[in-house]
């Protein structure tokens, strides 16, 4: 097993000390003269991560939560131009030869944007005393980005339809294999760059894509499409001595939360504002720190989220989590994105959640 820079007590102590923090690297990025140029410069991006950690008073240096990176890298390995990656969907099941091609490309160089992301983790490890946190989209969420209609395919799989019976299910099955390979390639590179914690983002693993009724009736679709790929990722991280930070801001059932908390056993479990963390504490082991989950996606709007409401929600969440007696880091429900016309509004609300305004 790899050498650990941190252990569970580290995260528990951060929670006990009352740490408040957003995942706010994107806000700092957009204060730079040329944010797009920074995204392709490992050192400049690393400095942004360093500055964000300093501003928000956290020892955890989070990268940009860019969930497009692994898709672009995967498709580049299959000959799709990076400029076309965002809108690309497989129209037919990927071939076995496509899977073999990606599997055999594990050590190929990354594109400039992906390399900068990986290099920013290396910058934090080598040039700062912060904890370098890597980031990758989860396998299931990446699979949904490779298909035009993943919901129908997953629903058919939940009804017991196999890939041998339906081409859309076969597409989902093979896209998931490709997605897991792409995520492992990204995660491995970030571990080699020095990541000591890994933020795995699975926002699509939710009740929209996975039918709770099918799961309750005994369908193994959640286990097969979500849990098994992520358990394999967890094993990869454990072997390397890297902590898992698991993020899912989707609409979840309590059973989904319980599975993430108990079986993936993350150091930190980050959930969206649709969840009541003080209730999720009942299904979360005490050595798993709950993170979040203020409704920061609404911070751009004073009409939807007035400044005074941020303070009220912050105080309520802190009080509720104290009553639940569960380790908690107060933070954002997801990454806090820069919105040009609302930049100052968002900053004021972040300051309020941090107790600075």
Secondary structure as the mmCIF struct_conf table of DSSP 4:
data_model
#
loop_
_struct_conf.conf_type_id
_struct_conf.id
_struct_conf.beg_label_comp_id
_struct_conf.beg_label_asym_id
_struct_conf.beg_label_seq_id
_struct_conf.end_label_comp_id
_struct_conf.end_label_asym_id
_struct_conf.end_label_seq_id
HELX_LH_PP_P HELX_LH_PP_P1 UNK A 2 UNK A 4
BEND BEND1 UNK A 5 UNK A 5
HELX_RH_AL_P HELX_RH_AL_P1 UNK A 8 UNK A 16
TURN_TY1_P TURN_TY1_P1 UNK A 17 UNK A 18
STRN STRN1 UNK A 20 UNK A 23
HELX_RH_AL_P HELX_RH_AL_P2 UNK A 25 UNK A 29
TURN_TY1_P TURN_TY1_P2 UNK A 30 UNK A 31
BEND BEND2 UNK A 32 UNK A 32
TURN_TY1_P TURN_TY1_P3 UNK A 33 UNK A 34
HELX_RH_AL_P HELX_RH_AL_P3 UNK A 35 UNK A 38
TURN_TY1_P TURN_TY1_P4 UNK A 39 UNK A 40
HELX_RH_AL_P HELX_RH_AL_P4 UNK A 42 UNK A 55
TURN_TY1_P TURN_TY1_P5 UNK A 56 UNK A 57
BEND BEND3 UNK A 59 UNK A 59
STRN STRN2 UNK A 60 UNK A 61
TURN_TY1_P TURN_TY1_P6 UNK A 67 UNK A 68
HELX_RH_AL_P HELX_RH_AL_P5 UNK A 69 UNK A 77
TURN_TY1_P TURN_TY1_P7 UNK A 78 UNK A 79
HELX_RH_3T_P HELX_RH_3T_P1 UNK A 82 UNK A 84
BEND BEND4 UNK A 85 UNK A 85
TURN_TY1_P TURN_TY1_P8 UNK A 86 UNK A 87
BEND BEND5 UNK A 91 UNK A 92
HELX_LH_PP_P HELX_LH_PP_P2 UNK A 93 UNK A 95
HELX_RH_AL_P HELX_RH_AL_P6 UNK A 96 UNK A 103
TURN_TY1_P TURN_TY1_P9 UNK A 104 UNK A 107
BEND BEND6 UNK A 108 UNK A 108
HELX_LH_PP_P HELX_LH_PP_P3 UNK A 109 UNK A 111
HELX_RH_AL_P HELX_RH_AL_P7 UNK A 112 UNK A 127
BEND BEND7 UNK A 129 UNK A 130
STRN STRN3 UNK A 131 UNK A 137
HELX_RH_AL_P HELX_RH_AL_P8 UNK A 139 UNK A 145
TURN_TY1_P TURN_TY1_P10 UNK A 146 UNK A 146
BEND BEND8 UNK A 148 UNK A 148
HELX_RH_AL_P HELX_RH_AL_P9 UNK A 150 UNK A 158
TURN_TY1_P TURN_TY1_P11 UNK A 159 UNK A 160
TURN_TY1_P TURN_TY1_P12 UNK A 163 UNK A 165
HELX_RH_AL_P HELX_RH_AL_P10 UNK A 167 UNK A 193
TURN_TY1_P TURN_TY1_P13 UNK A 194 UNK A 194
BEND BEND9 UNK A 196 UNK A 196
STRN STRN4 UNK A 197 UNK A 201
TURN_TY1_P TURN_TY1_P14 UNK A 203 UNK A 204
BEND BEND10 UNK A 205 UNK A 206
TURN_TY1_P TURN_TY1_P15 UNK A 207 UNK A 209
BEND BEND11 UNK A 210 UNK A 210
HELX_RH_AL_P HELX_RH_AL_P11 UNK A 212 UNK A 216
TURN_TY1_P TURN_TY1_P16 UNK A 217 UNK A 218
HELX_RH_AL_P HELX_RH_AL_P12 UNK A 221 UNK A 222
HELX_RH_PI_P HELX_RH_PI_P1 UNK A 223 UNK A 227
HELX_RH_AL_P HELX_RH_AL_P13 UNK A 228 UNK A 240
TURN_TY1_P TURN_TY1_P17 UNK A 241 UNK A 241
STRN STRN5 UNK A 243 UNK A 248
BEND BEND12 UNK A 250 UNK A 250
HELX_RH_AL_P HELX_RH_AL_P14 UNK A 254 UNK A 259
HELX_RH_PI_P HELX_RH_PI_P2 UNK A 260 UNK A 264
BEND BEND13 UNK A 267 UNK A 267
STRN STRN6 UNK A 268 UNK A 271
TURN_TY1_P TURN_TY1_P18 UNK A 273 UNK A 274
BEND BEND14 UNK A 275 UNK A 275
HELX_RH_AL_P HELX_RH_AL_P15 UNK A 277 UNK A 280
HELX_RH_3T_P HELX_RH_3T_P2 UNK A 281 UNK A 283
BEND BEND15 UNK A 284 UNK A 284
TURN_TY1_P TURN_TY1_P19 UNK A 286 UNK A 287
BEND BEND16 UNK A 288 UNK A 288
STRN STRN7 UNK A 289 UNK A 294
HELX_RH_3T_P HELX_RH_3T_P3 UNK A 296 UNK A 298
TURN_TY1_P TURN_TY1_P20 UNK A 299 UNK A 300
TURN_TY1_P TURN_TY1_P21 UNK A 302 UNK A 304
BEND BEND17 UNK A 305 UNK A 305
HELX_RH_AL_P HELX_RH_AL_P16 UNK A 307 UNK A 324
TURN_TY1_P TURN_TY1_P22 UNK A 325 UNK A 325
STRN STRN8 UNK A 328 UNK A 335
HELX_RH_3T_P HELX_RH_3T_P4 UNK A 340 UNK A 342
HELX_RH_AL_P HELX_RH_AL_P17 UNK A 343 UNK A 353
TURN_TY1_P TURN_TY1_P23 UNK A 354 UNK A 355
#
